[in-house]
């Protein structure tokens, strides 16, 4: 990905360690294809037009600003509408969003919790900055789904190797905060 090297700021990020193509699950439970780049001091989440390889947006997650990193299975909040819909198998929204039981990695950043308006505003970039949830890309080309550039497993191993000092990856469930609006968007998107 030589075209994407320009995303790395040597002063802020240090040198590029490696890159992956993963799904980032947003706060509306929608999967988004993203290039993830691990550097010496940060993780870069890059929105790319894959037809032209033009960078559309870069979100910089500095190690020094990370609060926690969790690896585990995705699930919906107990008793939530999303859990009810998923358990009943209504619709195909889980094909677009957080597939229950999928292995994921979640990076939470330090900062003020989002307001209700930020949580419900699809145009808000605040949520994506505070919490990044990653899963393996569906079109893995590796014979072993836990290896390759589309695997959250190899991303995790590289991230653990790059993390400084006390910051570590913890094991635990990753609770999707899917809203009914997100479920509707996911279902609609999956039907198109």
C-alpha positions as CSV (number, residue, x, y, z in Angstrom):
1,X,0.0,0.0,0.0
2,X,2.6,2.6,-1.0
3,X,-0.1,5.2,-1.7
4,X,-1.2,5.0,1.9
5,X,2.2,5.7,3.4
6,X,1.4,9.4,3.2
7,X,-1.1,8.8,6.0
8,X,1.8,8.2,8.4
9,X,3.2,11.3,10.1
10,X,6.7,10.4,11.2
11,X,6.6,12.9,14.1
12,X,3.2,11.7,15.5
13,X,3.3,8.1,14.5
14,X,6.9,7.0,14.0
15,X,7.5,4.3,11.4
16,X,4.9,2.1,9.8
17,X,4.9,-1.4,11.3
18,X,2.3,-3.2,9.1
19,X,-1.2,-2.8,7.6
20,X,-4.5,-4.8,7.3
21,X,-7.9,-4.6,5.7
22,X,-10.5,-5.2,8.3
23,X,-14.1,-4.4,9.1
24,X,-14.7,-1.5,11.5
25,X,-18.2,-1.9,13.1
26,X,-19.6,1.6,13.8
27,X,-22.1,2.6,16.5
28,X,-25.0,2.0,14.2
29,X,-23.8,-1.6,13.9
30,X,-22.7,-1.2,10.3
31,X,-19.5,-2.8,9.0
32,X,-17.2,-0.5,7.2
33,X,-14.1,-1.7,5.2
34,X,-11.1,0.1,6.5
35,X,-7.3,-0.1,6.2
36,X,-5.7,-0.4,9.6
37,X,-2.1,0.7,10.0
38,X,0.0,0.0,13.1
39,X,2.9,2.4,13.6
40,X,5.4,2.7,16.4
41,X,3.1,5.1,18.3
42,X,-0.4,4.7,16.9
43,X,-3.1,2.8,15.0
44,X,-4.4,4.6,11.9
45,X,-7.9,3.7,10.7
46,X,-8.1,4.8,7.1
47,X,-11.2,5.1,4.9
48,X,-10.2,4.4,1.4
49,X,-11.9,4.4,-2.0
50,X,-10.7,0.9,-3.0
51,X,-11.4,1.6,-6.7
52,X,-8.9,4.4,-6.9
53,X,-7.0,3.9,-3.6
54,X,-7.6,7.5,-2.7
55,X,-7.6,8.3,1.1
56,X,-10.9,9.8,2.2
57,X,-10.3,10.0,5.9
58,X,-7.7,9.1,8.5
59,X,-8.5,8.6,12.2
60,X,-5.4,8.5,14.4
61,X,-5.5,6.5,17.6
62,X,-2.4,7.3,19.6
63,X,-1.2,4.6,22.0
64,X,-0.8,7.4,24.6
65,X,-4.5,8.2,24.4
66,X,-5.8,4.6,24.5
67,X,-7.8,3.7,27.7
68,X,-8.4,0.0,27.0
69,X,-8.2,-2.7,24.4
70,X,-10.4,-5.7,24.6
71,X,-10.5,-8.9,22.5
72,X,-13.3,-11.3,22.6
73,X,-16.7,-12.4,21.1
74,X,-19.2,-9.9,19.9
75,X,-22.6,-9.9,21.6
76,X,-25.6,-7.6,22.0
77,X,-26.4,-6.0,25.3
78,X,-28.5,-8.4,27.4
79,X,-32.2,-7.6,27.3
80,X,-31.8,-5.2,24.4
81,X,-34.0,-5.0,21.3
82,X,-31.0,-6.0,19.2
83,X,-30.5,-9.2,21.2
84,X,-34.2,-10.0,20.9
85,X,-34.2,-9.5,17.1
86,X,-30.9,-11.5,16.7
87,X,-32.2,-14.4,18.8
88,X,-35.4,-14.6,16.8
89,X,-33.5,-14.5,13.6
90,X,-35.7,-11.7,12.2
91,X,-34.1,-10.1,9.2
92,X,-30.6,-10.4,8.0
93,X,-29.1,-7.4,9.8
94,X,-26.4,-9.6,11.4
95,X,-24.9,-10.1,7.9
96,X,-24.1,-6.4,7.9
97,X,-23.4,-5.6,11.5
98,X,-22.0,-7.2,14.6
99,X,-22.4,-10.9,14.1
100,X,-23.0,-12.5,17.5
101,X,-20.1,-14.7,18.4
102,X,-17.7,-13.1,16.0
103,X,-14.2,-12.6,17.4
104,X,-13.4,-8.8,17.5
105,X,-11.0,-6.3,19.0
106,X,-12.2,-3.1,20.6
107,X,-10.0,0.0,21.2
108,X,-11.5,2.6,23.6
109,X,-9.9,6.0,23.9
110,X,-9.6,8.4,26.8
111,X,-12.1,11.3,26.7
112,X,-15.5,12.5,27.6
113,X,-18.3,10.0,27.1
114,X,-20.5,10.9,24.1
115,X,-23.7,12.8,24.5
116,X,-27.0,11.3,23.5
117,X,-27.0,13.5,20.4
118,X,-23.6,12.3,19.4
119,X,-24.7,8.7,19.9
120,X,-27.8,9.1,17.6
121,X,-26.2,11.3,15.0
122,X,-25.0,9.3,12.0
123,X,-22.7,12.2,10.9
124,X,-21.0,12.4,14.3
125,X,-17.3,11.5,14.1
126,X,-17.0,11.6,17.9
127,X,-18.2,8.0,18.4
128,X,-15.7,6.5,15.9
129,X,-12.9,8.4,17.6
130,X,-13.8,7.1,21.1
131,X,-14.4,3.5,20.3
132,X,-13.2,1.4,17.4
133,X,-14.5,-2.2,17.1
134,X,-12.7,-4.4,14.5
135,X,-13.5,-7.8,13.0
136,X,-11.9,-9.9,10.3
137,X,-12.7,-9.1,6.8
138,X,-15.2,-11.5,5.2
139,X,-13.2,-12.0,2.0
140,X,-10.1,-13.5,3.6
141,X,-7.8,-15.0,1.0
142,X,-5.7,-17.0,3.5
143,X,-6.4,-20.7,3.8
144,X,-6.2,-20.2,7.5
145,X,-8.9,-17.6,8.6
146,X,-6.7,-16.7,11.6
147,X,-3.8,-15.6,9.4
148,X,-3.4,-13.0,6.6
149,X,-4.0,-9.3,6.0
150,X,-7.8,-9.7,6.6
151,X,-7.5,-11.3,10.0
152,X,-8.2,-9.6,13.3
153,X,-6.0,-12.3,14.9
154,X,-2.8,-11.2,13.1
155,X,-3.7,-7.6,13.7
156,X,-4.0,-8.3,17.4
157,X,-0.6,-10.0,17.6
158,X,1.1,-7.1,15.9
159,X,-0.7,-4.6,18.1
160,X,0.3,-6.4,21.2
161,X,3.9,-6.4,20.0
162,X,3.8,-2.6,19.3
163,X,2.0,-1.5,22.5
164,X,4.1,0.4,25.0
165,X,4.5,-0.3,28.7
166,X,1.4,-1.0,30.8
167,X,-1.1,-1.0,27.9
168,X,-2.3,-4.5,27.2
169,X,-5.0,-6.4,25.4
170,X,-7.6,-7.7,27.9
171,X,-9.9,-10.7,27.2
172,X,-13.7,-10.1,27.5
173,X,-17.0,-9.9,25.6
174,X,-17.4,-6.9,23.3
175,X,-20.9,-5.6,23.7
176,X,-22.4,-4.0,20.6
177,X,-24.5,-0.9,21.4
178,X,-26.7,-1.3,18.4
179,X,-29.7,0.9,18.3
180,X,-33.1,0.1,16.6
181,X,-32.1,2.8,14.0
182,X,-28.8,0.8,13.3
183,X,-30.8,-2.4,13.0
184,X,-33.1,-0.8,10.5
185,X,-30.2,0.7,8.5
186,X,-28.4,-2.7,8.5
187,X,-31.5,-4.6,7.4
188,X,-32.2,-2.0,4.6
189,X,-28.5,-2.0,3.5
190,X,-28.5,-5.8,3.3
191,X,-31.6,-5.9,1.1
192,X,-30.1,-3.5,-1.5
